[in-house]
């Protein structure tokens, strides 16, 4: 019987190190695009949350305006909690003193940008990621017995 004397290996060979680096590169190539998609999903979820906050605030303000007899006035104010909210036809006005106060959205937040492209219209843009738009748009009620228009654009989140 032949006796073989093997030396004990105390480290990695160059081939083993290269194989580990190749495997790590493949894992990174697969994981990074998935992580990028998670960021887009998070921005889209933030838009969904803002839409619900705006929709709920508009509904709550309208209920309070109806019960206070202020739903037919073209312009009025209403106390919601500790905030004075501007109304337009019984719903929050499309400005910072209206829907932003009602929905408790602070304009100084760093994750959103507020824009007022037209009187009575407010755009809340979720920042980060792509150069495209990821927004919630609120257009105040145009007349009595008409609801505000609340829409979301998640096409570029």
C-alpha positions in Angstrom: 0.0 0.0 0.0 1.4 3.3 -1.0 1.5 6.1 1.5 0.8 9.6 0.2 2.0 12.6 2.3 -0.3 15.6 1.6 0.6 19.0 2.9 -2.2 20.8 4.7 -3.6 23.8 2.8 -3.7 26.9 4.9 -5.3 29.4 2.5 -7.2 29.8 -0.8 -5.8 29.2 -4.2 -6.0 31.9 -6.8 -8.6 29.9 -8.7 -10.8 29.7 -5.6 -10.6 33.4 -5.0 -11.5 34.1 -8.7 -14.5 31.8 -8.4 -15.7 33.6 -5.3 -15.4 37.0 -7.0 -17.3 35.7 -10.1 -20.1 34.3 -7.9 -20.3 37.6 -6.0 -20.4 39.5 -9.2 -23.3 37.4 -10.5 -25.2 37.8 -7.2 -24.7 41.6 -7.5 -25.8 41.7 -11.1 -29.1 39.9 -10.1 -29.7 41.7 -6.8 -29.1 45.4 -7.9 -31.9 45.6 -10.4 -34.3 44.1 -7.9 -33.2 46.7 -5.3 -33.8 49.4 -7.9 -37.3 48.2 -8.5 -38.0 48.2 -4.7 -37.2 52.0 -4.7 -39.7 52.5 -7.5 -42.3 50.4 -5.6 -41.7 52.5 -2.5 -42.3 55.8 -4.4 -45.4 54.3 -5.9 -46.6 53.2 -2.5 -45.9 56.7 -1.1 -48.1 58.1 -3.9 -50.9 55.7 -3.0 -50.6 56.8 0.6 -50.8 60.5 -0.4 -53.8 59.8 -2.5 -55.6 58.2 0.4 -54.6 61.0 2.8 -55.9 63.6 0.4 -59.1 61.7 -0.4 -59.9 61.1 3.3 -59.1 64.8 4.2 -61.4 66.0 1.4 -64.2 63.7 2.5 -63.8 64.6 6.2 -63.8 68.3 5.5 -66.8 68.0 3.3 -68.8 66.1 6.0 -67.9 68.8 8.5 -68.8 71.6 6.0 -72.2 70.0 5.3 -73.0 69.6 8.9 -72.0 73.2 9.5 -74.0 74.5 6.5 -70.9 75.6 4.6 -71.1 73.3 1.7 -72.7 75.7 -0.7 -70.4 78.7 -0.2 -67.8 79.4 -2.9 -65.3 80.2 -0.2 -65.3 79.6 3.5 -63.1 78.3 6.3 -63.5 75.4 8.7 -61.8 74.2 11.8 -60.5 70.6 11.4 -58.9 69.7 14.7 -56.5 72.6 15.4 -56.2 73.7 11.8 -58.2 76.3 10.0 -58.9 74.9 6.5 -59.9 77.0 3.5 -62.9 75.6 1.6 -64.1 75.9 -2.0 -67.7 74.8 -2.5 -67.6 72.6 0.7 -64.3 70.9 0.0 -60.7 71.9 0.9 -59.3 74.6 -1.5 -56.6 73.5 -3.8 -53.8 75.4 -1.9 -51.5 75.1 1.1 -54.2 76.5 3.5 -56.8 74.1 2.0 -56.0 70.5 1.2 -52.4 70.5 2.6 -53.7 71.6 6.0 -56.7 69.2 5.8 -54.4 66.3 4.9 -51.7 67.4 7.3 -49.1 67.5 4.6 -46.3 69.8 5.5 -44.8 71.8 2.5 -41.4 71.7 4.2 -41.1 67.9 3.9 -38.0 67.0 2.0 -39.4 63.9 0.3 -42.1 65.9 -1.6 -42.3 69.0 -3.7 -45.4 71.1 -3.8 -46.4 73.0 -7.0 -49.4 75.1 -7.9 -49.6 75.2 -11.7 -53.0 76.7 -11.8 -55.3 78.5 -9.2 -57.2 75.8 -7.3 -54.8 73.0 -8.4 -52.0 71.6 -6.3 -49.5 69.0 -7.4 -47.6 66.9 -4.8 -44.5 65.3 -6.3 -42.7 62.4 -4.6 -39.0 63.1 -5.0 -36.2 60.6 -5.7 -35.4 58.1 -8.4 -36.2 58.8 -12.0 -36.4 62.1 -13.7 -40.0 61.5 -14.5 -43.2 62.4 -12.5 -44.5 60.5 -9.6 -47.4 62.8 -8.4 -50.7 63.4 -6.8 -52.8 66.2 -8.2 -55.7 67.8 -6.4 -58.1 70.2 -8.2 -60.6 71.9 -6.0 -64.3 71.6 -6.5 -65.4 73.9 -9.3 -69.0 74.4 -8.1 -71.5 73.4 -5.4 -72.4 69.7 -5.5 -69.2 68.9 -7.5 -66.3 66.9 -6.0 -62.7 67.8 -6.2 -60.6 65.8 -8.7 -57.9 63.7 -7.2 -55.5 61.9 -9.5 -52.2 60.1 -9.3 -49.5 59.7 -12.0 -47.2 56.8 -11.2 -46.0 56.2 -14.7 -42.5 57.4 -13.9 -42.1 56.3 -10.3 
